[in-house]
Amino acid sequence: CPCPLPSGDTALSRLVRRLLSARRSLDLCLFSFSCPQLARAVQLLHRRGVRVRLVTDAQYMGLHGSQIGRLRHAGIQVRHDQHSGYMHHKFAIVDRRMLITGSLNWTTQAIQSNRENVLVVEDAVYVKAFQDEFERIWEEYNPANYSFF
C-alpha cells in the first residue's frame, strides 16, 4: 500500500494506535473521511474481525479522495444521510469504552495543515451518550427507511 501506517510519535500515529486498540467494535460517525492512513487502520480492524460501522455525510462521501468507497468495497457497513443539511459529527467509539471526538475531520488536509482538536475519553457516561447518538443515527439512516418519492 502506498499509504503505510504512520510511525513515530505524531498526533496521527497516536490516533491510529487508539483505533487499533479495538478488539470487538469500532463505530465511526464522520462528516468527511479522506485520510488513507486512517482508512488503512480501519480496514485492518475489519480484517481482524472487529465489527466496524460507519455513518457519514452523503454529499461528502463521493468527493475526490474520499475513502468511503474503499471501505465499502472492503465489506465495511456504511450508512449516510438522505436529507439536506450535513451529518457533521466527528467521533469514534472503540469497544463501547473509548470515545474519540473533536473538530478533526479525518482528512489529510485537516491532519497536515489545520488547527484541530481531538479529545479521548474513557468515562462511561460520555461514551454512552455518544453511543446512544450513534445508534439513533444508525437506525435513522437505515436504507430500509429511505423514501424515494
N, C-alpha and C positions, 0 to 999 in steps of 0.2 A: 504494500500500500504506500503511495506517495505521501501519506499523512500519518507518520508514526505517532504513537502516544508521546506526549511531552515528558521530558525527564528533568531532573534538577529540582530546585525549589522555587517554582514560579507560582503565581496565582492560578494559572491554568492547570499545572500539574497537581496542585493541592485539591482543586475541584475534581479532577479526574480520579484521584485517589479516593475521595469521598464517594464518588459514584461507584467505583469498582469495589467498594466495601459491601455492596448489596449482595445478599445471599438468596433472598426469596422474591423481592419485588422492587420495581422502580416505576413510580408514577410521575410522569412529566407533564407539566402544563406550561407551554411555552408559546409566546407570541411569534417569535422568529427563531429559526434553527438552521444556521448555515456553517457552523464550525465543524470541519471534517474530523478534527481530533476528538471532539465531544461525541460526534456521531459514531466514530470507531469504538469508543468506550462503551456506548450504549449497545452497539452490535455485539461486542464481546460478552456483555452481560446476557444478552438474549441467547447467544450460542452456549453459554454456560447453564442455561435453563432457568434464569431469572425471568419472572413474568414482567414484561415491560409494556406499559400502556402510555400512549402519548396523546394529549389534546393540544391542538394548535389552531391558529387563525387561518381560515380558508384563503384569504387574499394573499397572505404571505407565504403559504406553503408551496406555491408554484413559482415563486420568483427564482431567477437565475442564482444558482449556488445553494439553493435550499437542499437540506439533507433529508427532507421528509420522504420523497420518493425512494431514496436509497434505503431508508429504514423500513418503509412499507414492503419493498422488494425483498428485504431480509426476513419478512414474516412478522414484523412488529405491528401490533394493533395501533391504529391511528384513527382518531376522530377529530372532526373540525366543526366549527360553527356553520350555520346556514342562514344567517341574517346579517343585516347591516350593523355597523359598529365592529370594533375589534375585540377579539378574545385576547386581552392584553396581559394576562397573568404571566409570571416568570417564576415558577417554582418547581422543585423536585422533591419527592418523598422517597427515601431509601428505607426499605423493610418496615414501613409504617412506624419508624422510630426516629428518623432524622429528617428534618426539614432544611432544604437549601432554597433560599429566596433572596430577592433583592431587585435592583434595577437592571441587572445584566440580561440582555438578550444573548442567546447562545450563538453569536455570530463572530466571525473572525474580526470584523471591524470593531465590535464592542470590546473584544478581548485585547486587541493590539493597540487600539487608539483612543478609546473612550475612557472617561472617568466614570466608573461604575462601582456598585457595592454589592456584596454577597454576604448574607448572614446565614450561618449554620446553627441550627437549634435542635437540641435533643430533649426538650421539655415536652412531655406528653400532651399537655393542654394545647400548646400551639400546634404540634404535629396533628392532633385530632381535628382541630379547626380547619386546617388546610386539607387534610384527608377527606373530611366531610364535603368541602367545597369541590375537591376533585371528583368525588363520587357523584355529586349533584350534576356537575357539568358532563361527566362521562355518560350519565343516563340521558341528559337533555340532548346531547349530540349523537345519540344512538341513531344510526341510519334508518332503523325501522320506524322512527318517529318523524322522518323528513316528509315534508309535503311538497309536491312538485307542481301543483296547480293553484 
